[in-house]
């Protein structure tokens, strides 16, 4: 009797899974008939970071359920050295611009782990959409785009299609969406994108978020200061960057103040004078992050 009940429950679950799975099918906005310039095809390589910033990507995602995720598409594409337009297009296609049931209930933007017979039940669950982007981008890079990877054919959309999707037109659809993103965003800004992502990685915080005067001073201290100071605060006071009171650490600092301090430090002690090549590289991109990125209003 128990076996019969379990059998019935399994059948019911399979039926529900089938119909829920249908609700996860990609909603294509705009339609695949959109007349976008053909820059990318199914034969395009996607194994190199293309240099789009998070804000550039969010421009194309504005008004969709994926808006605000641009910084993660850019960052994890940069970290894995793959195309950020591809990564974004992949998520758009598989999640229907973030509207699929799998995306909303499981934070799964890529239909990862989903089988055609039971797409919802078999799909992986992720605590957040950022974690999903992080995991999937790394997995795809290692297994599909690196030579010697488990599912490697070639570092192109078509090569990935062979083992990734049962839909033989998957690569063409991803290429279409990449063309749509390119037509919407325009050319990349690789220098700014590298600076932005370098800063996220090395300072472990979101550059578009709140930056206190204390955080800024600590960052500048790591770039400019010599080693003989007791603390970042002592260094900042001695160099006339802050007043000697105990509230400076939590105060919000404006963009103009940041640039004013950077210009003052540049004249006083150029950041690139000391250190080995790696240290100079780190300082250069950290400083670029402050010089190039605009404060989000």
WOCORHU-V599347 format. One record per pair of residues at least 4 apart in sequence whose C-alpha atoms are under 8 Angstrom apart, sorted by the first residue. I is the first residue (numbers start at 1). J is the second residue. If there is no record, write none. Layout:
I,J + I,J
This chain:
1,5 + 2,6 + 3,7 + 4,8 + 5,9 + 6,10 + 7,11 + 8,12 + 9,13 + 10,14 + 11,15 + 12,16 + 13,17 + 14,18 + 14,118 + 15,19 + 16,20 + 17,21 + 17,118 + 17,119 + 17,120 + 17,121 + 18,22 + 18,117 + 18,118 + 18,119 + 18,120 + 19,23 + 20,24 + 20,101 + 20,119 + 20,120 + 21,25 + 21,101 + 21,118 + 21,119 + 21,120 + 23,100 + 23,101 + 24,95 + 24,96 + 24,99 + 24,100 + 24,101 + 24,102 + 24,103 + 24,119 + 24,120 + 25,94 + 25,95 + 25,96 + 25,100 + 26,92 + 26,93 + 26,94 + 26,95 + 26,96 + 26,97 + 26,100 + 27,93 + 27,95 + 27,96 + 27,97 + 27,99 + 27,100 + 28,32 + 28,93 + 28,96 + 28,97 + 29,96 + 29,97 + 30,34 + 32,173 + 32,176 + 34,180 + 36,176 + 36,179 + 36,180 + 36,183 + 37,179 + 37,180 + 37,183 + 38,176 + 38,179 + 39,179 + 40,44 + 40,175 + 40,176 + 40,178 + 40,179 + 41,157 + 41,171 + 41,172 + 41,175 + 41,176 + 42,156 + 42,157 + 42,158 + 42,171 + 42,172 + 42,174 + 42,175 + 43,156 + 43,157 + 43,158 + 43,159 + 44,156 + 44,157 + 44,175 + 45,155 + 45,156 + 45,157 + 46,82 + 46,83 + 46,86 + 46,145 + 46,155 + 46,156 + 46,157 + 47,81 + 47,82 + 47,83 + 47,141 + 47,145 + 47,155 + 47,156 + 48,81 + 48,82 + 48,83 + 49,77 + 49,78 + 49,80 + 49,81 + 49,82 + 49,83 + 49,84 + 50,82 + 50,83 + 50,84 + 50,85 + 50,188 + 50,190 + 51,74 + 51,78 + 51,84 + 51,188 + 51,189 + 51,190 + 51,191 + 51,192 + 51,193 + 51,194 + 52,56 + 52,57 + 52,74 + 52,84 + 52,85 + 52,188 + 52,189 + 52,190 + 52,193 + 53,57 + 53,70 + 53,71 + 53,74 + 53,188 + 53,189 + 53,190 + 53,192 + 53,193 + 53,196 + 54,58 + 54,69 + 54,70 + 54,71 + 54,72 + 54,73 + 54,74 + 54,75 + 54,193 + 55,59 + 55,70 + 55,71 + 56,60 + 56,70 + 56,185 + 56,188 + 57,61 + 57,70 + 57,71 + 57,73 + 57,74 + 57,85 + 57,88 + 57,181 + 57,185 + 58,62 + 58,67 + 58,68 + 58,69 + 58,70 + 58,71 + 59,184 + 59,185 + 60,181 + 60,184 + 60,185 + 61,65 + 61,66 + 61,67 + 61,68 + 61,70 + 62,66 + 62,67 + 63,67 + 64,97 + 64,98 + 65,97 + 65,98 + 65,99 + 66,70 + 66,92 + 66,97 + 66,98 + 69,73 + 69,130 + 70,74 + 70,88 + 71,75 + 72,76 + 72,130 + 72,133 + 72,134 + 73,77 + 73,84 + 73,87 + 73,88 + 73,133 + 74,78 + 74,84 + 74,193 + 74,197 + 75,79 + 75,197 + 75,200 + 76,80 + 76,133 + 76,134 + 76,137 + 76,138 + 77,81 + 77,82 + 77,83 + 77,84 + 77,87 + 77,137 + 78,82 + 78,83 + 78,84 + 78,194 + 78,197 + 80,137 + 80,138 + 80,141 + 82,86 + 82,87 + 82,141 + 83,87 + 84,88 + 85,89 + 85,178 + 85,181 + 85,182 + 86,90 + 86,174 + 86,175 + 86,178 + 87,91 + 87,137 + 88,92 + 89,93 + 89,174 + 89,175 + 89,177 + 89,178 + 89,181 + 90,94 + 90,110 + 90,174 + 91,95 + 91,96 + 91,97 + 91,98 + 91,109 + 91,110 + 92,96 + 92,97 + 92,98 + 92,109 + 92,177 + 93,97 + 93,173 + 93,174 + 93,177 + 94,109 + 94,110 + 94,111 + 95,99 + 95,100 + 95,102 + 95,103 + 95,108 + 95,109 + 95,110 + 95,111 + 96,100 + 98,103 + 98,104 + 98,109 + 99,103 + 99,104 + 100,104 + 101,105 + 101,106 + 101,120 + 102,106 + 102,107 + 102,108 + 102,109 + 102,111 + 102,120 + 102,123 + 103,107 + 103,108 + 103,109 + 103,110 + 103,111 + 104,108 + 106,124 + 106,125 + 106,126 + 106,127 + 107,125 + 107,126 + 107,127 + 107,128 + 107,129 + 107,132 + 108,112 + 108,123 + 108,124 + 108,125 + 108,126 + 108,129 + 108,132 + 109,129 + 109,132 + 109,133 + 110,136 + 111,119 + 111,123 + 111,124 + 112,123 + 112,124 + 112,136 + 113,122 + 113,123 + 113,124 + 114,118 + 114,119 + 114,120 + 114,121 + 114,122 + 114,123 + 114,124 + 115,119 + 115,122 + 115,123 + 118,122 + 119,123 + 126,131 + 126,132 + 127,131 + 127,132 + 128,132 + 129,133 + 130,134 + 131,135 + 132,136 + 133,137 + 134,138 + 135,139 + 136,140 + 137,141 + 138,142 + 139,143 + 139,144 + 140,144 + 140,145 + 141,145 + 141,146 + 142,146 + 142,149 + 143,148 + 143,149 + 143,150 + 143,151 + 143,152 + 144,149 + 144,150 + 144,151 + 144,152 + 144,153 + 144,154 + 144,155 + 144,160 + 145,149 + 145,152 + 145,153 + 145,154 + 145,155 + 145,156 + 145,160 + 146,152 + 146,155 + 147,152 + 147,153 + 147,154 + 147,155 + 148,152 + 151,160 + 151,163 + 152,159 + 152,160 + 153,159 + 153,160 + 153,162 + 154,158 + 154,159 + 154,160 + 155,159 + 155,160 + 156,160 + 157,161 + 157,171 + 157,172 + 157,174 + 157,175 + 158,162 + 158,171 + 158,172 + 160,164 + 160,171 + 161,165 + 161,166 + 161,167 + 161,168 + 161,170 + 161,171 + 162,166 + 162,168 + 165,170 + 169,173 + 170,174 + 171,175 + 172,176 + 173,177 + 174,178 + 175,179 + 176,180 + 177,181 + 178,182 + 179,183 + 180,184 + 181,185 + 181,186 + 182,186 + 182,187 + 189,193 + 190,194 + 191,195 + 192,196 + 192,288 + 192,289 + 192,292 + 192,293 + 193,197 + 194,198 + 194,285 + 195,199 + 195,285 + 195,286 + 195,288 + 195,289 + 195,292 + 196,200 + 196,207 + 196,289 + 196,293 + 197,201 + 198,202 + 198,285 + 198,286 + 198,289 + 199,203 + 199,204 + 199,205 + 199,207 + 199,285 + 199,286 + 199,289 + 200,204 + 200,205 + 200,206 + 200,207 + 201,205 + 205,209 + 207,211 + 208,295 + 208,296 + 209,296 + 210,252 + 211,215 + 211,216 + 211,252 + 211,253 + 212,216 + 212,249 + 212,250 + 212,251 + 212,252 + 212,253 + 213,217 + 213,248 + 213,249 + 213,250 + 213,251 + 213,252 + 213,253 + 214,218 + 214,248 + 214,249 + 214,250 + 214,251 + 215,219 + 215,249 + 216,220 + 216,253 + 216,258 + 217,221 + 217,232 + 217,233 + 217,236 + 218,222 + 218,232 + 218,233 + 219,223 + 220,224 + 220,225 + 220,262 + 221,225 + 221,232 + 221,235 + 221,236 + 223,271 + 223,283 + 223,287 + 224,265 + 224,269 + 224,270 + 224,271 + 225,229 + 225,235 + 229,234 + 229,235 + 230,234 + 230,235 + 231,235 + 232,236 + 233,237 + 234,238 + 235,239 + 236,240 + 236,241 + 236,242 + 237,241 + 237,242 + 237,243 + 237,244 + 241,261 + 242,248 + 243,248 + 247,251 + 253,257 + 253,258 + 254,258 + 255,259 + 255,294 + 255,295 + 256,260 + 257,261 + 258,262 + 258,290 + 259,263 + 259,290 + 259,291 + 260,264 + 261,265 + 262,266 + 263,267 + 264,268 + 265,269 + 265,270 + 266,270 + 266,271 + 269,273 + 271,280 + 271,283 + 271,284 + 272,280 + 272,283 + 272,284 + 274,280 + 275,279 + 275,280 + 276,280 + 277,281 + 278,282 + 279,283 + 280,284 + 281,285 + 282,286 + 283,287 + 284,288 + 285,289 + 286,290 + 287,291 + 288,292 + 288,293 + 289,293
